[in-house]
Amino acid sequence: MEPSPTTPDADLLEELRRHRAELRESMSALEDALAAPAAGDRERWAQRVQVAAVELAGDFREHVAITEGPDGLYREVLTTSPRLSGAVDSLTREHVLIRGQVDALLARVAGGDAVADVGRVRDLGTALLGRLVRHRQRGSDLVFEAYEFDIGGET
């Protein structure tokens, strides 16, 4: 589908699609790391979770920059569809909550607590992934409501 005159430019849409796929990949990597058996070698398990969490943190920072930046998606949406300001505000507030969850997970795995409390690390990671899934769904809905365009991202 070609962007309509009220759609953000093709470069922004392509960047959103690409980044959406990258964020999904880092979410999958974290999910895989959390689900891996920890009983055999907890240190290795914790290291794998930490690597995946660091990757996800970077992709999430990029997501915030792409959406909240001065030339970002949310500014575009508010310009073309001011009626969606409540949805944009909600997604922006979620960024703060998600960032807190990412930071809590990173602190837990960096501090050596992951080895001692695998269950707590898994709980933190799983809660983070759940919030990210819902956030991505609401982000897709926002783009579709604003532009009747499906950004996809599951390439």
BALOBA-1460 file (C-alpha; in Angstrom, 3 decimals):
// residues 155
<rec num="1" residu="m" x="0.000" y="0.000" z="0.000"/>
<rec num="2" residu="e" x="1.381" y="3.395" z="-0.955"/>
<rec num="3" residu="p" x="1.355" y="6.098" z="1.694"/>
<rec num="4" residu="s" x="-1.492" y="8.587" z="1.247"/>
<rec num="5" residu="p" x="-0.890" y="12.335" z="1.432"/>
<rec num="6" residu="t" x="-1.736" y="12.190" z="5.158"/>
<rec num="7" residu="t" x="0.755" y="9.390" z="5.818"/>
<rec num="8" residu="p" x="4.266" y="10.051" z="7.035"/>
<rec num="9" residu="d" x="6.880" y="9.930" z="4.333"/>
<rec num="10" residu="a" x="7.995" y="6.580" z="2.958"/>
<rec num="11" residu="d" x="11.381" y="6.808" z="4.688"/>
<rec num="12" residu="l" x="9.773" y="7.150" z="8.125"/>
<rec num="13" residu="l" x="7.419" y="4.247" z="7.436"/>
<rec num="14" residu="e" x="10.301" y="2.067" z="6.285"/>
<rec num="15" residu="e" x="12.326" y="3.017" z="9.364"/>
<rec num="16" residu="l" x="9.342" y="2.155" z="11.575"/>
<rec num="17" residu="r" x="8.924" y="-1.228" z="9.898"/>
<rec num="18" residu="r" x="12.623" y="-2.049" z="10.143"/>
<rec num="19" residu="h" x="12.887" y="-0.981" z="13.729"/>
<rec num="20" residu="r" x="9.685" y="-2.791" z="14.654"/>
<rec num="21" residu="a" x="11.188" y="-6.014" z="13.327"/>
<rec num="22" residu="e" x="14.443" y="-5.390" z="15.231"/>
<rec num="23" residu="l" x="12.598" y="-4.771" z="18.489"/>
<rec num="24" residu="r" x="10.589" y="-7.956" z="17.967"/>
<rec num="25" residu="e" x="13.822" y="-9.895" z="17.390"/>
<rec num="26" residu="s" x="15.355" y="-8.588" z="20.603"/>
<rec num="27" residu="m" x="12.157" y="-9.439" z="22.473"/>
<rec num="28" residu="s" x="12.378" y="-12.985" z="21.093"/>
<rec num="29" residu="a" x="16.027" y="-13.226" z="22.126"/>
<rec num="30" residu="l" x="15.129" y="-12.203" z="25.679"/>
<rec num="31" residu="e" x="12.232" y="-14.644" z="25.772"/>
<rec num="32" residu="d" x="14.517" y="-17.459" z="24.567"/>
<rec num="33" residu="a" x="17.191" y="-16.557" z="27.122"/>
<rec num="34" residu="l" x="14.685" y="-16.483" z="29.975"/>
<rec num="35" residu="a" x="13.187" y="-19.819" z="28.912"/>
<rec num="36" residu="a" x="16.532" y="-21.600" z="28.651"/>
<rec num="37" residu="p" x="17.360" y="-24.065" z="31.435"/>
<rec num="38" residu="a" x="19.205" y="-22.360" z="34.264"/>
<rec num="39" residu="a" x="19.807" y="-25.408" z="36.441"/>
<rec num="40" residu="g" x="22.950" y="-26.600" z="34.692"/>
<rec num="41" residu="d" x="24.970" y="-23.396" z="34.626"/>
<rec num="42" residu="r" x="23.285" y="-20.410" z="36.256"/>
<rec num="43" residu="e" x="26.160" y="-18.060" z="35.472"/>
<rec num="44" residu="r" x="25.972" y="-18.815" z="31.770"/>
<rec num="45" residu="w" x="22.173" y="-18.490" z="31.870"/>
<rec num="46" residu="a" x="22.449" y="-15.106" z="33.608"/>
<rec num="47" residu="q" x="25.016" y="-13.923" z="31.080"/>
<rec num="48" residu="r" x="22.753" y="-14.907" z="28.194"/>
<rec num="49" residu="v" x="19.827" y="-13.053" z="29.798"/>
<rec num="50" residu="q" x="22.024" y="-10.004" z="30.371"/>
<rec num="51" residu="v" x="23.188" y="-9.915" z="26.735"/>
<rec num="52" residu="a" x="19.603" y="-10.193" z="25.509"/>
<rec num="53" residu="a" x="18.411" y="-7.510" z="27.968"/>
<rec num="54" residu="v" x="21.156" y="-5.110" z="26.874"/>
<rec num="55" residu="e" x="20.194" y="-5.621" z="23.225"/>
<rec num="56" residu="l" x="16.540" y="-5.045" z="24.036"/>
<rec num="57" residu="a" x="17.412" y="-1.903" z="26.020"/>
<rec num="58" residu="g" x="19.232" y="-0.482" z="22.997"/>
<rec num="59" residu="d" x="16.381" y="-1.284" z="20.641"/>
<rec num="60" residu="f" x="13.890" y="0.239" z="23.059"/>
<rec num="61" residu="r" x="15.956" y="3.451" z="23.315"/>
<rec num="62" residu="e" x="15.891" y="3.623" z="19.516"/>
<rec num="63" residu="h" x="12.118" y="3.070" z="19.565"/>
<rec num="64" residu="v" x="11.663" y="6.024" z="21.907"/>
<rec num="65" residu="a" x="13.885" y="8.209" z="19.714"/>
<rec num="66" residu="i" x="11.957" y="7.261" z="16.566"/>
<rec num="67" residu="t" x="8.574" y="7.863" z="18.136"/>
<rec num="68" residu="e" x="9.205" y="10.804" z="20.493"/>
<rec num="69" residu="g" x="12.017" y="12.566" z="18.620"/>
<rec num="70" residu="p" x="11.566" y="16.013" z="17.072"/>
<rec num="71" residu="d" x="10.859" y="14.453" z="13.657"/>
<rec num="72" residu="g" x="9.329" y="11.327" z="15.119"/>
<rec num="73" residu="l" x="6.136" y="9.435" z="14.597"/>
<rec num="74" residu="y" x="4.216" y="11.005" z="17.470"/>
<rec num="75" residu="r" x="4.840" y="14.529" z="16.192"/>
<rec num="76" residu="e" x="3.599" y="13.417" z="12.753"/>
<rec num="77" residu="v" x="0.510" y="11.818" z="14.271"/>
<rec num="78" residu="l" x="-0.304" y="14.895" z="16.347"/>
<rec num="79" residu="t" x="0.102" y="17.107" z="13.282"/>
<rec num="80" residu="t" x="-2.115" y="15.036" z="11.010"/>
<rec num="81" residu="s" x="-4.509" y="13.543" z="13.591"/>
<rec num="82" residu="p" x="-4.712" y="15.682" z="16.734"/>
<rec num="83" residu="r" x="-7.719" y="13.611" z="17.846"/>
<rec num="84" residu="l" x="-5.210" y="10.880" z="18.759"/>
<rec num="85" residu="s" x="-3.380" y="12.988" z="21.352"/>
<rec num="86" residu="g" x="-4.717" y="10.820" z="24.190"/>
<rec num="87" residu="a" x="-3.288" y="7.676" z="22.584"/>
<rec num="88" residu="v" x="0.054" y="9.420" z="21.988"/>
<rec num="89" residu="d" x="0.156" y="10.593" z="25.614"/>
<rec num="90" residu="s" x="-0.613" y="7.076" z="26.819"/>
<rec num="91" residu="l" x="2.132" y="5.526" z="24.681"/>
<rec num="92" residu="t" x="4.599" y="8.174" z="25.851"/>
<rec num="93" residu="r" x="3.777" y="7.428" z="29.506"/>
<rec num="94" residu="e" x="4.258" y="3.726" z="28.800"/>
<rec num="95" residu="h" x="7.784" y="4.479" z="27.592"/>
<rec num="96" residu="v" x="8.662" y="5.643" z="31.114"/>
<rec num="97" residu="l" x="7.171" y="2.508" z="32.681"/>
<rec num="98" residu="i" x="8.892" y="0.198" z="30.200"/>
<rec num="99" residu="r" x="12.213" y="1.995" z="30.694"/>
<rec num="100" residu="g" x="11.855" y="1.368" z="34.431"/>
<rec num="101" residu="q" x="11.213" y="-2.321" z="33.833"/>
<rec num="102" residu="v" x="14.206" y="-2.562" z="31.490"/>
<rec num="103" residu="d" x="16.404" y="-0.835" z="34.075"/>
<rec num="104" residu="a" x="15.171" y="-3.136" z="36.855"/>
<rec num="105" residu="l" x="15.947" y="-6.219" z="34.783"/>
<rec num="106" residu="l" x="19.377" y="-4.911" z="33.795"/>
<rec num="107" residu="a" x="20.204" y="-4.090" z="37.416"/>
<rec num="108" residu="r" x="19.126" y="-7.555" z="38.543"/>
<rec num="109" residu="v" x="21.225" y="-9.406" z="35.960"/>
<rec num="110" residu="a" x="24.233" y="-7.089" z="36.215"/>
<rec num="111" residu="g" x="24.400" y="-7.276" z="39.983"/>
<rec num="112" residu="g" x="24.778" y="-11.029" z="40.184"/>
<rec num="113" residu="d" x="21.281" y="-11.458" z="41.600"/>
<rec num="114" residu="a" x="20.293" y="-13.447" z="38.521"/>
<rec num="115" residu="v" x="22.368" y="-16.417" z="39.637"/>
<rec num="116" residu="a" x="20.790" y="-16.412" z="43.078"/>
<rec num="117" residu="d" x="17.192" y="-15.754" z="42.039"/>
<rec num="118" residu="v" x="16.397" y="-17.141" z="38.599"/>
<rec num="119" residu="g" x="12.664" y="-17.056" z="39.337"/>
<rec num="120" residu="r" x="12.663" y="-13.323" z="40.088"/>
<rec num="121" residu="v" x="14.662" y="-12.552" z="36.949"/>
<rec num="122" residu="r" x="12.211" y="-14.580" z="34.894"/>
<rec num="123" residu="d" x="9.277" y="-12.763" z="36.512"/>
<rec num="124" residu="l" x="10.811" y="-9.355" z="35.729"/>
<rec num="125" residu="g" x="11.638" y="-10.347" z="32.162"/>
<rec num="126" residu="t" x="8.259" y="-11.904" z="31.488"/>
<rec num="127" residu="a" x="6.401" y="-8.854" z="32.845"/>
<rec num="128" residu="l" x="8.559" y="-6.612" z="30.650"/>
<rec num="129" residu="l" x="7.865" y="-8.703" z="27.555"/>
<rec num="130" residu="g" x="4.127" y="-8.661" z="28.252"/>
<rec num="131" residu="r" x="4.095" y="-4.883" z="28.549"/>
<rec num="132" residu="l" x="6.146" y="-4.541" z="25.355"/>
<rec num="133" residu="v" x="3.762" y="-6.794" z="23.417"/>
<rec num="134" residu="r" x="0.779" y="-4.701" z="24.490"/>
<rec num="135" residu="h" x="2.661" y="-1.471" z="23.759"/>
<rec num="136" residu="r" x="3.508" y="-2.645" z="20.241"/>
<rec num="137" residu="q" x="-0.151" y="-3.544" z="19.662"/>
<rec num="138" residu="r" x="-1.282" y="-0.084" z="20.745"/>
<rec num="139" residu="g" x="1.423" y="1.495" z="18.564"/>
<rec num="140" residu="s" x="0.165" y="-0.425" z="15.533"/>
<rec num="141" residu="d" x="-3.369" y="0.666" z="16.321"/>
<rec num="142" residu="l" x="-2.233" y="4.289" z="16.551"/>
<rec num="143" residu="v" x="-0.553" y="4.225" z="13.128"/>
<rec num="144" residu="f" x="-3.536" y="2.503" z="11.583"/>
<rec num="145" residu="e" x="-6.010" y="4.955" z="13.139"/>
<rec num="146" residu="a" x="-3.924" y="7.916" z="12.005"/>
<rec num="147" residu="y" x="-3.083" y="6.748" z="8.490"/>
<rec num="148" residu="e" x="-5.021" y="3.555" z="7.747"/>
<rec num="149" residu="f" x="-1.631" y="1.976" z="7.188"/>
<rec num="150" residu="d" x="-0.350" y="-1.298" z="8.658"/>
<rec num="151" residu="i" x="3.313" y="-0.900" z="9.672"/>
<rec num="152" residu="g" x="3.726" y="-4.644" z="10.205"/>
<rec num="153" residu="g" x="7.178" y="-5.461" z="11.459"/>
<rec num="154" residu="e" x="7.211" y="-9.209" z="11.526"/>
<rec num="155" residu="t" x="9.641" y="-9.625" z="8.632"/>
